Amino acid sequence: MIALTLDRIAEITQTAIGGSARPEAVVDGPVVIDSRQVEPGALFVALKGERVDAHDFAAAAVADGAVAVLASRPVDAPHLLVDGGDDEVVTALSRLASYVARELGDPKREAATTEIVGVTGSSGKTTTKDLIAQVVGRLGPTVAPAGSFNNEIGHPLTVLRADTGTRNLVLEVAARGIGHIAHLCRIAPPRIGVVLNVGSAHMGEFGDRDAISQAKGELVESLPAGTERRGEGGVAVLNADDPRVRAMASRTRARVVLYGTAEEAEVRATDVVIEANGAPSFTLNLSGRRARVELGLVGAHQVSNALAAAAVADELGMDIEDIAVALAAATPVSRWRMEVTEHRGVTLVNDAYNANPESMRAALTTLGSLARDRRAIAVLAHMAELGEDGDAEHEKVGELAAETGVAHLVVVGPAAEGIAVGAERAAHQGRWNGESIRVPDAEAAAEAVRQRMRTGDVVIVKGSRVAALERVIDLITKGDDQ
């Protein structure tokens, strides 16, 4: 974070200095919510969770080097006290992040302005955010959230990792309701906004795709007015292959850049090939220029993610050849998203972080590309928050697994029953001759896979976060090593 005195932070956050805090003391370290991450010069934010009250660690945090604690009740340590409960601590955190974002984004400051990029979509946000950060990171110091740090707490914490040397700030913005993305964009107003897709994630909370589209479009509505010159004004980077995203062009004052495979896309992929290792290659077409891109990331869906990253990099001044090289060098950053490993002759694909109908389809398509002439095993759990369409969507996933030709389909947990139903329907109709196995949990799933897998197989695991299917891969490898 940029260096600030406690009295200035108190003014920004509308808090009161308390305890033994010195108004002139300077916070020039990280802002953290975990006392184990405290470093000298840090500000420790005390939040009260379901199991742990961080206020209990206030004195220890200061002993480890924190300058003060942002708290909702007095503590035996230097502190900044909010007027209210835990929600007001989050509000104060947001106020501090908003101040820092505006300071860094001010075009009048002596140092180069920090470019703020926002990324949203129903699926692929984290992977695309990681891609953008790796590519534009070649232009200068770049800050991006770890994993899916994209809510009202993770978002400001990420902003506060930036300092006066930060060239690019790449932020993932998520929504569980109307107004959430607009709120995050007020904290750190982006100049460039990327919308990937409008899918079924959180359908149970939003009700329908129109509401999801309305929420995702808040990102482009937050952008400043655009100009025709690169590097100036707002830019909305929109997926030309998704009609709902493309329609968001009418909701923004920013200059619109379309990406995708559609002919009218300004950033376009042609000649797409899925290599034997499941990684795609394609020709990047960018404003009349062309370059061949060979991705190291697995899955055909990565082409669209790479195009979004290329559009942002182009806006920030990267040459197409440099973009192609950077995309080819990009690797998985956030855990449990298409992580491919080899274990005793078996290819293991850990895509267990989360799941919705669109990402399930991408995962199964990737499984088919990787398997080709090999046997495929799919370990699938339920997709959360789908609302009244949940049963039908699970059955569709089961039918798709059957169409992919998996040899063994391991369905984890009763909530995923529809996946087995869909696959078994395909079997009864003579469209699939694989095996469907129902198991209660990750431990049983790992055991089912260990009993069936053999050299040359490809295994993929995929399910909603609550299923914690990443344990399946760990249990398979550890069990086989015993």
C-alpha positions in Angstrom: 0.0 0.0 0.0 1.1 3.6 -0.4 2.5 5.0 2.8 0.0 6.8 5.0 0.1 8.1 8.6 -2.5 6.7 11.0 -4.2 10.1 11.4 -4.6 10.3 7.6 -6.0 6.7 7.5 -8.4 7.6 10.3 -9.6 10.6 8.3 -10.0 8.5 5.1 -11.8 5.6 6.9 -13.8 7.8 9.3 -12.4 6.0 12.3 -11.1 7.1 15.7 -7.5 6.6 16.8 -7.3 4.6 20.1 -5.1 2.7 22.5 -1.5 3.6 22.3 -1.6 4.5 18.6 0.5 7.4 17.5 -1.1 9.6 14.9 2.2 10.2 13.1 3.0 6.5 12.8 3.2 5.4 9.2 1.6 2.3 7.6 3.8 1.3 4.7 3.3 -2.4 4.8 0.5 -4.8 3.7 -3.1 -4.6 4.8 -4.0 -8.1 6.1 -6.9 -9.9 7.7 -4.8 -12.9 8.8 -2.4 -12.2 11.7 0.0 -14.8 10.3 0.6 -12.5 7.3 1.6 -9.5 9.4 4.8 -7.8 8.4 6.5 -4.7 9.8 4.5 -1.6 8.8 1.3 -3.6 8.3 -2.3 -2.6 9.1 -4.2 -5.6 10.7 -7.9 -5.7 9.9 -9.8 -7.4 12.7 -12.9 -9.3 11.3 -15.1 -11.5 13.4 -15.8 -14.8 11.7 -18.0 -17.8 12.6 -15.3 -19.5 14.5 -12.6 -16.9 15.1 -12.6 -13.3 16.3 -9.5 -11.6 14.9 -9.7 -9.0 17.7 -8.3 -11.8 19.9 -5.1 -11.6 17.9 -4.7 -7.8 17.9 -1.9 -7.7 20.4 0.0 -10.5 18.7 -0.3 -8.7 15.3 1.2 -5.5 16.7 4.0 -7.5 18.4 4.8 -9.0 15.0 5.1 -5.5 13.4 1.6 -4.2 12.7 1.4 -0.5 13.2 -2.2 -0.6 14.3 -5.4 -2.7 14.1 -8.6 -1.7 12.3 -11.2 -2.8 14.8 -14.9 -2.8 15.7 -14.2 -2.8 19.4 -11.4 -1.5 21.6 -8.4 -3.8 21.8 -5.2 -3.8 24.0 -3.1 -2.5 21.1 -2.9 0.6 18.9 -6.1 0.7 16.9 -8.4 2.6 14.6 -12.0 2.1 15.9 -15.0 2.1 13.6 -18.4 3.4 14.8 -20.3 0.2 14.5 -19.9 -3.5 14.1 -18.0 -5.8 11.8 -19.8 -4.5 8.7 -18.4 -1.1 9.4 -14.8 -2.5 9.4 -15.5 -3.7 5.9 -16.8 -0.3 5.0 -13.7 1.4 6.4 -11.5 -1.1 4.5 -13.4 -0.2 1.3 -12.9 3.6 1.9 -9.2 3.1 2.3 -9.0 1.0 -0.9 -11.0 3.6 -2.8 -8.6 6.4 -1.7 -5.6 4.3 -2.8 -7.1 3.4 -6.1 -7.9 7.0 -7.0 -4.5 8.2 -5.9 -2.8 5.6 -8.1 -5.2 6.2 -11.0 -4.9 9.9 -11.0 -3.4 11.0 -14.3 -2.0 14.2 -12.7 0.4 12.4 -10.4 4.1 12.5 -11.2 4.5 8.7 -11.6 2.8 6.8 -14.4 -0.9 6.2 -13.8 -1.8 2.8 -12.6 -4.1 1.1 -15.2 -7.1 -0.6 -13.5 -8.6 -3.5 -15.4 -11.8 -5.2 -14.2 -12.8 -8.7 -15.3 -16.2 -10.4 -14.8 -18.3 -13.3 -16.3 -20.2 -16.3 -15.2 -17.2 -18.6 -15.7 -13.5 -18.2 -16.5 -13.0 -15.0 -14.5 -10.1 -16.3 -12.4 -8.3 -18.0 -15.3 -8.7 -14.9 -17.5 -7.6 -12.6 -14.8 -4.5 -14.7 -14.3 -3.8 -14.7 -18.0 -4.2 -10.9 -18.3 -1.9 -10.3 -15.3 0.8 -12.6 -16.7 0.7 -11.0 -20.1 0.6 -7.3 -19.1 3.0 -8.1 -16.3 5.7 -7.8 -19.0 4.9 -4.1 -19.3 5.6 -3.4 -15.6 4.8 -4.4 -12.0 1.3 -5.9 -11.9 -1.0 -6.7 -9.0 -3.8 -9.2 -9.3 -5.7 -11.1 -6.7 -4.7 -14.6 -5.6 -7.3 -17.1 -6.6 -10.9 -15.7 -6.5 -10.4 -12.8 -4.2 -13.3 -11.0 -5.8 -15.8 -10.0 -3.1 -16.4 -7.0 -0.8 -13.4 -8.1 1.4 -11.0 -9.6 -1.1 -11.4 -6.8 -3.6 -10.2 -3.9 -1.4 -7.5 -6.1 0.0 -6.2 -6.6 -3.5 -6.3 -2.9 -4.3 -4.3 -2.2 -1.2 -1.5 -4.4 -2.4 -0.8 -1.8 -5.1 1.7 1.0 -4.5 3.2 3.9 -6.4 5.3 1.4 -8.5 2.3 -0.6 -9.7 1.8 -0.3 -13.5 -1.3 -2.5 -13.8 -4.0 -3.5 -11.3 -6.0 -6.4 -12.6 -9.2 -7.1 -10.6 -11.7 -9.9 -10.7 -15.2 -8.7 -9.8 -18.0 -11.0 -8.9 -21.7 -10.7 -8.0 -24.3 -12.6 -6.0 -26.9 -9.9 -6.6 -27.7 -6.7 -8.5 -25.5 -3.8 -7.4 -22.5 -5.9 -6.2 -20.3 -5.3 -9.2 -21.3 -1.6 -9.3 -20.2 -1.4 -5.6 -16.8 -3.0 -6.3 -16.3 -0.7 -9.3 -16.9 2.4 -7.1 -14.1 1.2 -4.8 -11.6 0.9 -7.7 -13.0 2.4 -10.9 -11.6 0.5 -13.9 -10.6 2.1 -17.2 -10.8 -1.2 -19.0 -13.6 -3.7 -18.3 -13.7 -7.2 -19.6 -17.0 -9.2 -19.8 -16.5 -12.9 -20.6 -19.9 -14.5 -20.7 -23.3 -14.7 -19.2 -24.1 -18.3 -18.0 -26.0 -20.2 -15.4 -23.7 -19.7 -12.4 -25.8 -18.5 -9.4 -29.0 -18.9 -11.3 -30.7 -19.8 -8.1 -29.9 -16.5 -6.6 -30.5 -14.3 -9.6 -33.5 -16.1 -11.0 -32.8 -15.9 -14.7 -30.1 -15.0 -17.2 -31.5 -11.5 -17.8 -30.8 -10.7 -14.1 -27.3 -12.2 -14.4 -26.7 -10.1 -17.6 -27.9 -7.0 -15.8 -25.5 -7.6 -12.9 -22.5 -8.4 -15.2 -23.2 -5.3 -17.3 -22.7 -3.1 -14.3 -18.9 -3.3 -15.1 -19.2 -1.7 -18.5 -21.6 0.9 -17.1 -18.9 2.0 -14.6 -16.4 2.7 -17.3 -15.5 6.3 -18.3 -16.4 7.6 -21.7 -14.1 6.4 -24.4 -12.1 8.0 -27.2 -10.8 6.6 -30.5 -7.2 6.7 -29.3 -5.6 3.7 -27.5 -4.6 4.4 -24.0 -7.2 7.1 -23.4 -10.7 6.8 -22.0 -12.8 3.8 -21.1 -12.6 0.5 -23.0 -15.2 -2.3 -22.8 -13.8 -5.6 -24.0 -16.8 -7.7 -24.9 -17.1 -11.3 -26.1 -18.6 -11.2 -29.6 -19.5 -14.9 -29.4 -21.9 -14.4 -26.5 -25.1 -12.4 -27.6 -25.9 -11.2 -24.1 -22.3 -9.8 -23.6 -22.3 -8.3 -27.0 -25.5 -6.5 -26.3 -23.8 -4.7 -23.4 -22.2 -2.4 -25.9 -25.4 -0.3 -25.7 -24.9 0.1 -21.9 -21.5 1.8 -21.9 -20.0 5.2 -22.8 -16.7 3.4 -23.3 -15.1 2.5 -26.6 -16.1 -1.1 -27.4 -13.6 -3.8 -28.5 -15.1 -7.1 -29.5 -13.1 -10.4 -29.2 -14.0 -13.9 -30.3 -14.3 -16.1 -33.4 -17.0 -14.0 -35.0 -15.9 -12.3 -38.2 -16.6 -8.8 -36.9 -14.4 -9.3 -33.8 -11.5 -6.9 -33.7 -9.5 -9.4 -31.7 -10.1 -12.7 -33.4 -9.0 -16.3 -33.4 -8.8 -18.4 -36.6 -7.3 -21.7 -37.5 -7.9 -23.1 -34.0 -6.3 -26.5 -33.4 -6.5 -28.6 -30.2 -3.2 -30.3 -29.8 -2.7 -33.8 -28.5 -1.9 -32.5 -25.0 -5.3 -30.7 -24.9 -3.8 -27.3 -25.3 -5.2 -25.1 -28.2 -3.2 -23.2 -30.8 -4.7 -20.5 -33.0 -3.9 -17.5 -35.2 -4.4 -14.3 -33.4 -5.8 -11.6 -35.7 -5.5 -8.1 -34.2 -6.2 -4.9 -36.2 -4.9 -6.4 -39.5 -1.9 -8.1 -37.8 -1.5 -11.8 -37.4 0.5 -14.1 -35.1 0.4 -17.8 -34.2 -0.3 -18.5 -30.5 0.4 -21.9 -28.9 -1.1 -22.0 -25.5 0.3 -24.0 -22.6 -3.1 -24.0 -20.9 -5.5 -26.9 -21.4 -9.0 -26.7 -23.0 -10.6 -25.2 -26.1 -12.3 -22.6 -23.9 -8.9 -21.1 -23.2 -8.9 -19.6 -26.7 -11.6 -17.1 -25.7 -9.8 -16.3 -22.4 -6.6 -15.7 -24.3 -8.3 -13.4 -26.8 -9.7 -11.3 -23.9 -6.1 -11.0 -22.5 -4.8 -10.1 -25.9 -7.4 -7.3 -26.2 -6.3 -5.8 -22.9 -2.6 -6.1 -23.7 -3.2 -4.4 -27.1 -5.0 -1.6 -25.4 -2.0 -1.2 -23.0 0.4 -0.9 -25.9 1.9 -4.4 -26.3 3.0 -5.5 -29.8 1.2 -8.6 -31.2 4.3 -10.7 -31.3 5.0 -9.9 -27.7 1.4 -10.8 -26.8 1.7 -14.1 -28.6 4.9 -14.9 -26.8 3.4 -14.0 -23.4 0.3 -16.0 -24.0 2.4 -19.1 -24.9 4.4 -18.7 -21.7 1.4 -18.4 -19.5 0.8 -21.1 -16.9 -2.0 -22.0 -14.4 -1.7 -19.7 -11.4 -4.8 -20.2 -9.3 -5.2 -23.7 -7.9 -7.6 -26.4 -9.0 -8.4 -24.9 -12.4 -7.4 -27.3 -15.2 -4.2 -28.4 -13.3 -2.8 -31.3 -15.4 -0.3 -33.7 -13.8 1.0 -37.2 -14.6 0.9 -39.9 -12.0 2.1 -43.5 -12.8 1.2 -43.2 -16.5 -2.2 -41.6 -15.7 -3.1 -38.0 -16.7 -4.9 -36.3 -13.8 -6.9 -33.1 -14.4 -7.8 -31.2 -11.3 -10.6 -28.7 -12.2 -12.3 -29.0 -8.8 -12.5 -25.3 -7.8 -16.1 -24.8 -8.8 -18.7 -25.8 -11.3 -21.6 -24.6 -13.3 -23.2 -25.9 -16.5 -20.9 -24.0 -18.8 -17.7 -24.9 -17.0 -18.8 -28.5 -16.8 -19.2 -28.6 -20.6 -15.8 -27.1 -21.0 -14.3 -29.6 -18.6 -15.9 -32.6 -20.4 -14.9 -31.3 -23.8 -11.4 -30.9 -22.6 -11.5 -34.5 -21.2 -12.5 -35.7 -24.7 -9.7 -33.8 -26.3 -7.1 -35.2 -23.9 -8.4 -38.8 -24.0 -8.8 -39.3 -27.7 -7.7 -42.9 -28.0 -7.3 -43.3 -24.2 -9.9 -44.3 -21.6 -11.5 -41.4 -19.8 -12.7 -41.3 -16.2 -14.9 -38.4 -14.9 -15.4 -37.7 -11.2 -18.3 -35.2 -11.0 -20.1 -33.6 -8.1 -23.1 -31.3 -8.1 -23.4 -27.7 -9.3 -24.7 -25.4 -6.6 -27.1 -22.5 -6.9 -28.9 -23.5 -10.1 -32.4 -23.0 -8.7 -35.4 -24.8 -10.3 -33.4 -25.8 -13.3 -30.9 -27.8 -11.2 -32.2 -31.3 -11.9 -32.4 -30.8 -15.7 -28.9 -29.2 -15.8 -27.4 -32.1 -13.9 -29.0 -34.6 -16.3 -27.6 -32.7 -19.3 -24.1 -33.0 -17.8 -24.6 -36.7 -17.4 -25.7 -37.1 -21.0 -22.7 -35.0 -22.2 -20.4 -37.2 -20.2 -21.9 -40.2 -22.0 -21.5 -38.4 -25.4 -17.8 -37.8 -24.5 -17.4 -41.5 -24.1 -16.2 -41.8 -20.5 -15.4 -45.3 -19.5 -16.3 -44.7 -15.9 -18.5 -41.9 -14.5 -18.1 -41.4 -10.7 -20.9 -39.3 -9.3 -20.2 -37.8 -5.9 -22.9 -37.1 -3.4 -26.8 -37.3 -3.5 -27.1 -33.7 -4.8 -25.4 -34.9 -8.1 -27.8 -37.8 -8.6 -29.1 -36.2 -11.8 -25.7 -36.6 -13.5 -25.9 -40.4 -13.1 -29.6 -40.3 -14.2 -28.6 -38.5 -17.5 -25.8 -40.9 -18.3 -27.8 -44.0 -17.5 -30.6 -42.7 -19.7 -28.1 -42.5 -22.6 -27.0 -46.1 -21.7 -30.6 -47.4 -21.8 -31.0 -45.8 -25.2 -27.9 -47.5 -26.5 -25.8 -44.3 -26.7 -23.3 -45.2 -24.0 -21.7 -48.4 -22.8 -19.7 -47.0 -19.8 -20.1 -47.5 -16.1 -21.9 -45.2 -13.7 -20.8 -45.3 -10.0 -22.5 -43.4 -7.2 -20.4 -42.6 -4.2 -21.0 -40.5 -1.1 -17.9 -38.4 -0.8 -14.4 -37.6 -2.1 -12.8 -40.5 -0.2 -15.1 -43.0 -1.8 -14.6 -41.4 -5.2 -10.8 -41.7 -4.9 -11.1 -45.3 -4.0 -13.4 -46.0 -6.9 -10.9 -44.4 -9.3 -8.0 -46.2 -7.8 -9.8 -49.5 -8.4 -10.5 -48.8 -12.0 -7.7 -46.6 -13.5 -4.8 -48.1 -15.5 -1.8 -46.8 -17.3 -2.8 -44.4 -20.1 -6.1 -43.3 -18.6 -7.2 -39.6 -18.3 -9.0 -38.7 -15.1 -10.8 -35.4 -14.5 -12.5 -34.1 -11.3 -15.1 -31.3 -11.3 -17.7 -30.0 -8.9 -18.8 -27.1 -6.9 -16.5 -25.7 -4.2 -18.5 -27.2 -1.3 -17.7 -30.7 -2.7 -14.0 -30.2 -2.2 -13.2 -32.6 -5.0 -9.5 -31.5 -5.1 -9.1 -34.1 -2.3 -9.8 -36.8 -4.9 -6.5 -36.1 -6.7 -4.6 -35.9 -3.4 -6.1 -39.2 -2.2 -5.4 -41.0 -5.5 -1.7 -40.0 -5.6 -1.1 -40.5 -1.9 -3.0 -43.8 -1.9 -1.0 -45.1 -4.8 2.3 -44.0 -3.2 1.6 -46.0 0.0 
